[in-house]
Every structure is written in structure tokens, then in C-alpha cells.
Amino acid sequence: MGKPKSYEEFMAEQVNVLKENPECANARYNLGVYFMEQGRFAEAVECFEEAIADSGRMFEAWVNLGYIHFKLGDLDQVIAANKKAVEIEPRYARGWANLGFAHLQLAETDEAIAALAKAIELNPEMAQAWSNLINAYLQQEEIEKAITTGEKLVALAPEFALGHNNLACAYYLQGDYARAVTHADKATELGFAVHPQFLEELAPYRG
């Protein structure tokens, strides 16, 4: 068995592949991932766009472009990129989840809920999508739906701290302060930094 290749060696191989075949979409995509992880976003974007041009099935390249746009603060482009991803591969849960998150950040809650629900349908174990769905329902003041979603999430992923935090917020808005305290404390126990103001608001309801 040969010595495992380092990441740098693997990337050097991709460069060599492109020298021999400049239209190899997979090699271009791999280089894009490398540049993205290095924070070299301009180079990553160029690689992903070239990979997309060379292959009509590069839905993951679109999602990675969405990630870069998110890091650059352009939520409209995040939405555009992830829409392209799910148009190519409608079963790609991550694309739907990213789309829902971006809509949520723009307070486009109907669109957020639809996209997040689709992500969960495709991958019921995607905890972050459940958590964002709680927030979407809270934005719409659909407190009961937020609580139902939160309870499903903490049953699915009991160690997911953000889920407990968001569920605590939902119970607080419902006026169920005991459960709000329970889930806020669980979030803290799991290492989540619950907002100090929220903890102050819960203080009068502690035993």
C-alpha cells in the first residue's frame, strides 16, 4: 500500500490534470474547494464558475459559490446560487437548507419555511434546518408551530445546543417560563452562549 497523499500533493495532481485536460470539471472543482478553504475566494469563484461551464451537473459548485457569497455578505447571490443548485439536483437537501437560511436572513419567511421544509423532507436529520425553521415560525409569530418544530428537533438531536436555545425562546414567547428555563439551561450546559439579556428575563422565573 502506498503512502497516503497530502492535501497539497492531491491539489498538485489536479493542476497536472488540468494541464492535460483544461476542461476537466472535477479537477477544476477540487481546486475551487482548495482555494475556498484557504479563504482565496476570488480564485475559488473562478474555479467553480469554470467547473460549472464545463459540466451542467455541478450543483455542489453552485452551493459553494453560495457559501462564498454568504461570507462576502451578498444574500441575494446566496439565494441565486442555491436556486441553481436545486434546479440541477432537486433532491439536494443542503441546497434547500441554504436557500431557506438566506431567505430567513432577509425576513422572507414564507420562502424560508418552504425551502427549510423541503430540506427536512429530504434529510430529516438535518438539525440546523430544523433550528432555522423554528426561527422562521417565530418571525411569523406562529409560536405553536415553532414549539412543535423545536420539540421534534430536540427529540431528534438532544445534544444540539442551538435547538434548545431556540425552543427556549419559543416557550418564553408562549408564556411557558418553566420550560423556557429548562431549555435555556440545557443549551448553556451543552456549551451554547445564551444571550445574557434572555437569561436576565428568565431570572424571575427560576425556582
C-alpha positions as CSV (number, residue, x, y, z in Angstrom):
1,M,0.0,0.0,0.0
2,G,1.4,3.4,-1.0
3,K,1.9,6.4,1.3
4,P,-1.3,8.5,1.6
5,K,-1.1,11.7,-0.4
6,S,-1.1,15.0,1.4
7,Y,-3.7,17.6,0.5
8,E,-1.0,19.7,-1.3
9,E,0.0,16.6,-3.3
10,F,-3.6,16.0,-4.2
11,M,-4.0,19.6,-5.4
12,A,-0.8,19.4,-7.4
13,E,-2.3,16.4,-9.2
14,Q,-5.4,18.4,-10.0
15,V,-3.2,21.1,-11.6
16,N,-1.5,18.5,-13.6
17,V,-4.8,17.0,-14.7
18,L,-5.9,20.4,-15.9
19,K,-2.7,20.9,-17.9
20,E,-3.5,17.7,-19.8
21,N,-7.3,18.4,-19.9
22,P,-8.2,22.0,-19.3
23,E,-11.9,21.2,-19.4
24,C,-11.9,18.7,-16.6
25,A,-14.7,19.9,-14.4
26,N,-13.9,17.7,-11.4
27,A,-10.3,18.9,-11.2
28,R,-11.4,22.5,-11.5
29,Y,-14.0,21.9,-8.8
30,N,-11.4,20.3,-6.5
31,L,-9.1,23.3,-6.9
32,G,-12.1,25.6,-6.1
33,V,-12.7,23.8,-2.9
34,Y,-9.0,24.1,-2.0
35,F,-9.0,27.9,-2.7
36,M,-12.3,28.3,-0.7
37,E,-10.9,26.6,2.3
38,Q,-7.8,28.8,2.1
39,G,-10.0,31.9,2.0
40,R,-8.9,32.7,-1.5
41,F,-12.4,33.5,-2.7
42,A,-11.7,35.2,-6.0
43,E,-9.7,32.2,-7.2
44,A,-12.3,29.8,-5.8
45,V,-15.1,31.6,-7.6
46,E,-13.2,31.4,-10.9
47,C,-12.6,27.7,-10.5
48,F,-16.2,26.9,-9.6
49,E,-17.6,29.0,-12.5
50,E,-15.2,27.2,-14.9
51,A,-16.3,23.8,-13.5
52,I,-19.9,24.8,-14.0
53,A,-19.2,25.9,-17.6
54,D,-17.6,22.5,-18.3
55,S,-20.3,20.4,-16.7
56,G,-24.0,21.0,-16.4
57,R,-24.3,18.9,-13.3
58,M,-22.0,20.8,-10.9
59,F,-24.7,21.6,-8.3
60,E,-22.2,21.4,-5.5
61,A,-20.2,24.1,-7.2
62,W,-23.2,26.3,-7.1
63,V,-23.7,25.6,-3.4
64,N,-20.1,26.5,-2.7
65,L,-20.5,29.7,-4.7
66,G,-23.4,30.4,-2.4
67,Y,-21.2,29.9,0.6
68,I,-18.6,32.4,-0.7
69,H,-21.4,35.0,-1.4
70,F,-22.6,34.5,2.2
71,K,-19.1,35.1,3.5
72,L,-19.0,38.2,1.4
73,G,-22.4,39.4,2.7
74,D,-24.4,39.1,-0.5
75,L,-27.6,37.2,0.4
76,D,-29.3,37.8,-2.9
77,Q,-26.4,35.9,-4.6
78,V,-26.6,33.2,-2.0
79,I,-30.2,32.7,-3.0
80,A,-29.5,32.8,-6.7
81,A,-26.6,30.2,-6.4
82,N,-28.6,27.8,-4.3
83,K,-31.6,28.0,-6.6
84,K,-29.4,27.0,-9.4
85,A,-28.2,24.0,-7.3
86,V,-31.6,22.7,-6.5
87,E,-32.8,23.2,-10.1
88,I,-30.0,20.9,-11.2
89,E,-30.5,18.4,-8.3
90,P,-33.9,18.9,-6.6
91,R,-33.0,16.2,-4.0
92,Y,-30.0,18.1,-2.7
93,A,-31.1,18.9,0.9
94,R,-28.1,21.1,1.6
95,G,-29.1,23.4,-1.2
96,W,-32.7,23.8,0.1
97,A,-31.4,24.3,3.6
98,N,-29.0,27.1,2.5
99,L,-31.8,28.6,0.4
100,G,-34.1,28.6,3.5
101,F,-31.4,30.2,5.7
102,A,-30.8,33.0,3.2
103,H,-34.5,33.8,2.9
104,L,-34.7,33.8,6.7
105,Q,-31.9,36.3,7.0
106,L,-33.8,38.6,4.6
107,A,-37.1,38.1,6.6
108,E,-38.7,36.4,3.6
109,T,-40.3,33.9,5.9
110,D,-42.8,32.2,3.6
111,E,-39.9,31.3,1.2
112,A,-37.7,30.3,4.1
113,I,-40.3,27.9,5.5
114,A,-41.0,26.3,2.2
115,A,-37.3,25.7,1.5
116,L,-36.5,24.5,5.0
117,A,-39.4,22.1,5.0
118,K,-38.2,20.7,1.7
119,A,-34.7,20.3,3.2
120,I,-36.1,18.4,6.2
121,E,-38.3,16.2,3.9
122,L,-35.2,15.2,2.0
123,N,-33.0,14.8,5.1
124,P,-34.9,14.6,8.4
125,E,-31.7,14.5,10.4
126,M,-30.6,18.0,9.3
127,A,-30.6,19.6,12.7
128,Q,-29.7,23.1,11.5
129,A,-32.6,23.2,9.1
130,W,-35.0,22.3,11.9
131,S,-33.4,25.1,14.1
132,N,-33.8,27.7,11.3
133,L,-37.4,26.5,10.8
134,I,-38.1,27.3,14.5
135,N,-36.8,30.9,13.9
136,A,-38.9,31.2,10.7
137,Y,-42.1,30.3,12.6
138,L,-41.1,32.8,15.4
139,Q,-40.7,35.5,12.7
140,Q,-44.2,34.8,11.6
141,E,-45.4,34.7,15.3
142,E,-46.5,31.1,14.8
143,I,-45.5,30.2,18.3
144,E,-47.2,26.8,18.5
145,K,-45.6,25.7,15.2
146,A,-42.2,26.9,16.5
147,I,-42.6,24.8,19.7
148,T,-43.8,21.7,17.8
149,T,-40.8,22.0,15.5
150,G,-38.4,22.6,18.4
151,E,-39.7,19.6,20.3
152,K,-39.2,17.4,17.2
153,L,-35.6,18.8,16.9
154,V,-34.6,18.1,20.5
155,A,-36.0,14.6,20.3
156,L,-34.0,14.1,17.1
157,A,-30.8,15.8,18.3
158,P,-30.9,16.1,22.1
159,E,-27.3,17.4,22.2
160,F,-27.9,20.2,19.7
161,A,-27.5,23.2,21.9
162,L,-28.9,25.8,19.4
163,G,-32.1,23.8,19.2
164,H,-32.6,24.0,22.9
165,N,-31.9,27.8,22.8
166,N,-34.4,28.4,20.1
167,L,-37.0,26.2,21.8
168,A,-36.5,28.2,25.0
169,C,-37.3,31.4,23.1
170,A,-40.5,29.9,21.7
171,Y,-41.6,28.7,25.1
172,Y,-40.8,32.1,26.6
173,L,-43.0,33.8,23.9
174,Q,-45.8,31.4,24.7
175,G,-45.5,32.3,28.4
176,D,-44.4,28.8,29.5
177,Y,-41.5,30.2,31.5
178,A,-40.6,26.9,33.3
179,R,-40.0,25.1,30.0
180,A,-38.1,28.2,28.7
181,V,-35.8,28.0,31.7
182,T,-35.3,24.3,31.3
183,H,-34.2,24.5,27.6
184,A,-32.1,27.7,28.1
185,D,-30.2,25.9,30.9
186,K,-29.8,22.8,28.7
187,A,-28.4,25.0,25.9
188,T,-25.9,26.5,28.4
189,E,-25.0,23.1,29.7
190,L,-24.2,22.0,26.1
191,G,-21.9,25.0,25.6
192,F,-24.1,27.5,23.9
193,A,-23.8,31.1,24.8
194,V,-27.4,32.0,25.6
195,H,-27.9,35.8,25.2
196,P,-27.3,37.5,28.6
197,Q,-30.5,39.6,28.2
198,F,-32.6,36.5,27.7
199,L,-31.1,35.0,30.8
200,E,-31.9,38.1,32.8
201,E,-35.5,37.9,31.5
202,L,-35.7,34.3,32.7
203,A,-34.2,35.0,36.1
204,P,-37.5,35.9,37.9
205,Y,-39.0,32.5,36.8
206,R,-36.3,30.4,38.4
207,G,-37.3,28.4,41.5
